[in-house]
Amino acid sequence: MKKSKTRKKQKNSRRSRKNKVEKIEKVEVKKTRNALEKRSYKNTFDNLIVNEKFVQRRFYDDEGNAKIDIDYFHSGSMEFPHKHIWKNDVRSSTEFIEEGDEYMSDYTFDNFKEDLVMGREMEFKFNGAGFSIINIPDENSVDEAVWYFSILSNVDVGVVICDFEDRERLLKFVDELYIDGIALKDIINGELHTELYIM
């Protein structure tokens, strides 16, 4: 697939936006040598994606320390997914995922919206096309940044959703978004997407 001007513009905007929106507190996926950080924002989780594979989700406690890992993929013969508990900065051996485990609940549309409210960006694939909801600098915006929705397919298109701080309008947009006649809510809850990246 050829890279469009729209996609190129987004990438350039991503590089330049650090200076313009550094005042905005965001939760980013953290990677260190293909590993997640031991410390992050309080009561959040980060995802690790390596070579386009969803490898691990790490939960952090109310002090921002690693609490629980859910491993979805790595070398070895163990069953996936499985979890590891962190105690005193040390990761435990593999534990079996029990039915109803609170950390194994599926990623839902409500989680998706919560992540957007926190300032996280999304990319996902559905029906052979790529979609993203990101924030980019915009000097005409009151917040100097806007939320932007793009479709990456044979013809790439994009639209400004709202100013960065206008979460009410952002959530209304995703609540009312239909792709190929299917509500985004049903795509996320039904796991109809082939990939989902949270940044």
ZAMARGU-4260 file (C-alpha; in steps of 0.2 Angstrom, whole numbers, plus 5000, padded with zeros to 4 digits):
<rodrens>
0) 5000/5000/5000 | 5007/5017/4995 | 5010/5030/5009 | 4998/5044/5006 | 5002/5063/5010
5) 4989/5062/5024 | 4999/5048/5033 | 5016/5057/5030 | 5008/5073/5037 | 5003/5064/5052
10) 5020/5056/5055 | 5028/5073/5053 | 5015/5081/5065 | 5019/5067/5078 | 5037/5072/5078
15) 5034/5091/5080 | 5020/5090/5093 | 5031/5086/5108 | 5036/5104/5109 | 5018/5110/5107
20) 5008/5098/5119 | 5021/5093/5132 | 5010/5102/5145 | 4997/5089/5142 | 4999/5074/5154
25) 4998/5058/5145 | 5000/5040/5148 | 5011/5032/5135 | 5016/5014/5131 | 5034/5013/5138
30) 5047/5001/5131 | 5064/4997/5137 | 5074/4984/5127 | 5057/4976/5122 | 5051/4977/5140
35) 5039/4988/5150 | 5045/4999/5164 | 5043/4993/5182 | 5035/5010/5186 | 5022/5020/5178
40) 5007/5031/5181 | 4997/5025/5197 | 4982/5013/5194 | 4985/5011/5175 | 4991/4998/5163
45) 5003/4998/5149 | 5004/4987/5134 | 5020/4979/5126 | 5019/4976/5107 | 5035/4969/5099
50) 5036/4966/5080 | 5017/4970/5078 | 5013/4956/5091 | 5003/4960/5107 | 5015/4953/5120
55) 5011/4959/5137 | 5000/4970/5148 | 5007/4976/5164 | 4996/4983/5178 | 5002/4996/5191
60) 4997/4999/5209 | 4992/5015/5218 | 5010/5019/5220 | 5014/5017/5201 | 5024/5000/5204
65) 5022/4985/5193 | 5008/4974/5201 | 5003/4961/5188 | 5009/4955/5171 | 4998/4946/5159
70) 5009/4938/5146 | 5001/4934/5129 | 5016/4928/5119 | 5034/4924/5121 | 5046/4909/5118
75) 5043/4893/5128 | 5030/4880/5130 | 5018/4887/5143 | 5000/4891/5140 | 4994/4908/5135
80) 4988/4919/5142 | 4996/4918/5160 | 5000/4930/5174 | 5015/4935/5185 | 5013/4944/5202
85) 5025/4957/5207 | 5031/4958/5225 | 5044/4969/5232 | 5050/4973/5214 | 5052/4954/5210
90) 5041/4945/5197 | 5034/4929/5202 | 5034/4913/5192 | 5020/4909/5180 | 5002/4908/5188
95) 4987/4900/5180 | 4974/4912/5174 | 4958/4907/5184 | 4941/4910/5176 | 4934/4926/5181
100) 4951/4934/5185 | 4948/4953/5186 | 4964/4956/5176 | 4958/4945/5162 | 4942/4954/5158
105) 4941/4957/5139 | 4946/4975/5133 | 4929/4983/5131 | 4923/4999/5122 | 4921/5007/5139
110) 4940/5003/5142 | 4943/5011/5125 | 4934/5027/5130 | 4943/5028/5147 | 4960/5027/5137
115) 4954/5041/5126 | 4949/5052/5141 | 4967/5049/5148 | 4974/5055/5132 | 4979/5039/5124
120) 4979/5037/5105 | 4972/5022/5096 | 4976/5012/5080 | 4966/4997/5074 | 4963/4987/5059
125) 4945/4982/5053 | 4940/4974/5036 | 4957/4977/5028 | 4958/4995/5032 | 4968/5004/5046
130) 4960/5017/5057 | 4967/5029/5070 | 4961/5041/5083 | 4976/5052/5087 | 4980/5070/5094
135) 4990/5082/5083 | 4996/5100/5085 | 4985/5113/5078 | 4989/5131/5080 | 4971/5136/5077
140) 4964/5126/5091 | 4961/5134/5108 | 4971/5119/5116 | 4985/5120/5102 | 4981/5102/5098
145) 4966/5092/5091 | 4959/5075/5090 | 4960/5068/5073 | 4952/5052/5065 | 4959/5044/5050
150) 4956/5030/5038 | 4971/5022/5030 | 4965/5012/5015 | 4965/5013/4996 | 4961/5031/4998
155) 4967/5039/5014 | 4955/5051/5023 | 4955/5060/5039 | 4944/5072/5049 | 4947/5084/5064
160) 4936/5078/5078 | 4937/5091/5091 | 4950/5102/5102 | 4961/5091/5113 | 4952/5095/5130
165) 4935/5093/5123 | 4932/5075/5129 | 4913/5076/5129 | 4913/5079/5110 | 4927/5066/5108
170) 4917/5052/5117 | 4901/5058/5107 | 4911/5055/5091 | 4916/5037/5095 | 4899/5033/5102
175) 4891/5038/5085 | 4905/5031/5074 | 4900/5017/5062 | 4912/5009/5050 | 4905/4999/5036
180) 4888/4999/5044 | 4895/4992/5061 | 4896/5003/5077 | 4913/5005/5084 | 4906/4999/5100
185) 4902/4982/5092 | 4919/4981/5083 | 4928/4983/5100 | 4916/4973/5111 | 4915/4959/5098
190) 4934/4959/5095 | 4930/4961/5076 | 4946/4971/5074 | 4962/4962/5068 | 4974/4973/5078
195) 4972/4986/5091 | 4986/4997/5097 | 4985/5009/5112 | 4998/5022/5113
</rodrens>
